[in-house]
Amino acid sequence: MPAPILVFGRNGQVAQELARLADTSGRAMSFAGRETLDLADHGAIEGLVAAVAPAAVINAAAYTAVDRAETETEAAYALNRDAPAAMARACATRGLPFVHFSTDYVFDGALERPYVETDATGPTGVYGASKLAGEQAVGAVGGLAAVLRTSWVYSRHGANFVKTMLRLAADREELGVVADQLGRPTWARDCAEAALRTADALAGTPTLAGVYHLSGAGDATWADLASAVFDISASRGGPSARVRPIATADYPTPAQRPANSRLDCGKFESALDWRGRPWRDSLAACMTEMEL
């Protein structure tokens, strides 16, 4: 019986896609969600890694409430910095590949081109700062660790922009959607598949450890993404609404969002022989699974 991959996280978008891959591929995976493990208990993290004796570890758990993080700073850092550091230590001690997800929010969004891994970071809110601190903590531990920064993640699971648009369109004819933030929408399934590929690659090629960018292919604003969602939904008899483009200033939030969240994935594509799918194609495939 091959050693399983240990996944921290159970109910998040990427974790649920990893669970689906485990079911469809027969790949052995063990999942540790908040209902079975307190990620603030670093001894428990170490103990679980020791007990499972995995082939690799993927961290798909995170504090992702971007606006709430502005007032729940301690909780954000506990989950986004301290827990990944404990996981990285447990893996480094045993020589295990460790794949950790991070975010486009580590950047301030001021550049006018897609970000590469070596660009200066500058998070504008607590969420981004806590995720950057997690990256740095994992890097300080060393070992066979890869950080995958991703952006604008959606799936048929959990709470995300695509599902929110469909829910709102059921009751409204028109929705104001931000049109001056630019990013690259990413299907959580692509994140899950990329994480597995990364874990396998690290086991054979330790020099692949480092930071990578991973996103869908093609640029979009939130208004573009909403329009695409409604076009697909309408063509399949689902809810739809008119999109009214608005400025970020017209939709104030506690945490500032980056105006430019585009991630250049060239390094990951070259190192892992990976090509991000065009986001419109992934969106259509995802919405098919939503039965739309």
N, C-alpha and C positions, 0 to 999 in steps of 0.2 A: 504494500500500500504506500504510494508516494506521500511525502510530507505535504500537508496542505499549505496554502497561502493564508496567512492570518490577516483579516481585514478589520481594522478599527472603524466602527460605524456600521449601522444596520438599516436605518430608515432614511438616510439622505439619498439624494438623486444618484450619485455615483455608486454608493454602496448597493442600492437596489439593482442597478444595472450590472454590477459585479455578481450579485446573487443570480440574476438571470443567466449570465454567462456560465456560472457554475452549473446551473441546471441544464443548459443546452449543450455545453461542451463536455460535461463530465469532469471538469477540472475540480480538484479537491480544494475547497475553501472553508475556512472557519471564520464566523462573524462575531464580533463583540460589540454590541450596542449598549446604550446607556442603561437599558433595563438589566443588564448583567454585569456591567463594569462601571465603576466611578473613575472617569479619566483624571480626576484630581488626585487620585490615589496612585502615586507613581510606583509604589511597591506592588500594587495590584497589576499594573502594566508589566512590570518585570516578571512577576509571577506567572502571568498568562503566557507571555512569550516562552518562558521556561517550560511550562506545562504542555503547550501545543507543539513545541519544537518544530516551527514552520520552516518551509523552504524559503519564504520571503514574507515581508510585512508591507501592507498598503494601508496608509492612513487616509480614510475617507470620512473622518469625523472632523467637525469644525464648528466654531461659533460663527454663524453666517448672518445674524440679524444686524445688518449694516447700521441702521438708524438707532436701534436699541443699544448698540455697543457704545454709543456716545455717553450713555449714563451707566452702563453695566461694564465698565472698563475691566474690573477684576475678573469677571467671568470670561470676557473675551480673551484676555491674556492667559488665563488658566488653560483654556481649551486650545487656543491657537499658537501659544508659545511653549508653555510648560509641558503639556502632554506630549506634543511631538518630540520635544527634547528627550523626554523619558523613553519614548519609543526608539528614538535614534540610538540612545545609549544601550538599550537592551539588544538592539540589532548589531551595533558595532562590536559589542563584547563577543558575539557569536559569529561574526563574519557574515551576517545575513543581509541580502538586498533589502533596502527600505525605500519605498516610494511615497512621497508626501505631496499633497496638493496645496498650491497657493493661488494667488489671485492677481488680476490686473490692477487691483486697488493699491498695490505697493508703489505705483507710479502716480504722479500728480496730474497727468493728462495734458501737460503743456506742450509736448512735442507735436509737430505737424506731420510726422511720419510714424509708421508702426514701431513699437518698442522692441529692441533687441535685449538679450539677457544682460549685457554689460552696461546698459544705460543707467544713469544715476536714478536711484529710487527716491521717493519723496511723498509718502502717503499723506493724504489730507484729512484723514479721520482715524478714529480709534480702531475700527475694523482693519483697515489697511496696515496701520502701524503694528497691530498685534500679529497679523499674518507675516509681515516682514520680520518681526522679532522671532517668529517661529522658523522662518527660513534661516536666519542667522544662527539660531540655537542648533538647528540640525546640522548646518555647515560646520559649526564649531566642534561638534562631536566627531565629525568625519565618518569614515567607514564607507560602505557601499550604498550611499544615499543619493537619491535623485529627487529634486524638487520640480514639480510640474505646475507652472503658473497657467491658469486658464481663465476664461472670461465668458460672461453672459450665458451661463449654463441653463439648459432647459431639458425637460423630459416629461414623460407621462406621470412621473411620480412627484409627490411632495408639492411644495409651493414654488412657483416660478412665473416668469413674465408671460409665457405663452398661455399657461392655464388661467392666469389672472385675466388676460385679455378675453379669452373665451367666456369666462364667467361674467365679466362686465357686459359683454356684448349681448348676453341673454336678456338684459334689462334696459339697455341703452341703444339709441340709434346712432349716436356720435360720441367719440372719445377723444379728448385731448391727449396727445402723446408727444413726449420730448423728441425733438428733431435736431438738436444741436450737440448731442453726444454720439460719438462714433466708436463702434466696436466690431467684434467678430463673434456672432452667436455660435454656441458650441453645444452639441447634443451630448448628454451625459454618457450615452453608450460609447461614443468615441473616446471620452475620458477613461472609461473603464477598460476598453480594449487597449488603449495606449499604456495604461498603468501596468497591465499584465505583460505587455511586450517589453516595457522598461524593466520590470522585475526580472524577467527571463534574461534580458541582455546584460544586466548588471552582474548576474551570477557568472556569466562567461567572460565578461569584459569589464573588470573593475574600473578601468579608466573612464568609463562612461558616467561615473558619478559626477553630479553637478546640477546646475539649474537650467531648466528648459522652458520654452514657451509652447503651449499647445492650445489650439483653437480651431474652430471651423474656418473654412476658406471663404474669403469675400467680406467686404465691408458693409456695414449697415448702421443706420440710426435706429433708435427704439421705434420711431414712427415707421421706418421701413419694415422692421420686423413685425410690427402690429399689422401693417397692411398685408404682408405676406400671409400671416396667420388667417386673416379674415378672407383673403382671396381663396385660400385652400379650403377653409371651412365652408364658405358660401358655395363653392363648386361641389361640395359633398353634402349639401343640405343642412349644414350646421349653423350656429349663430355667427352673425357678422355685424359690423358697425362701420360707419364712416370714420376715418382717421383725420383729426384736425391737428396739424403740426403745431407744437408750442415750443417755447424756449424753456431752458432749465429754470430761468428766473421766474417763470410762471407756475412752476411746480416745486416750491421750496421744500426741502427735506432737512432733518437734523444733521445728517452727514453729507458732505460735499462729494459728488460723483466726479470722476475724471472725465473731462471733455473728450479725450482721446484714449480709448481702451484697446486700441488695435495692438495685437501681439504678433511680431514677426516670428514665424515658426521654422525658419530655415535651418537653425541648428538642430532641432529635434528631427526634422525631416531627413537631414543628412546623416545624423548619427544612428537613427533607429529605422531608416528606410520606411518612413511614414509619410503619407500624404493626407492632409486634412480634407474632408469632404466639403464641397460647396454647401454653405449653410442652408440654402433653399432646398437642396436635395435632402439633407438630413431632416429638416423641418417637416417636409412632406412625408418622409418615412416615419418620423415620430408621431405625426398626427394620424397616420394610418393605424398605428397601434392604439391611439386614443379613440379609434373607431370614428374618425372624422375624415 
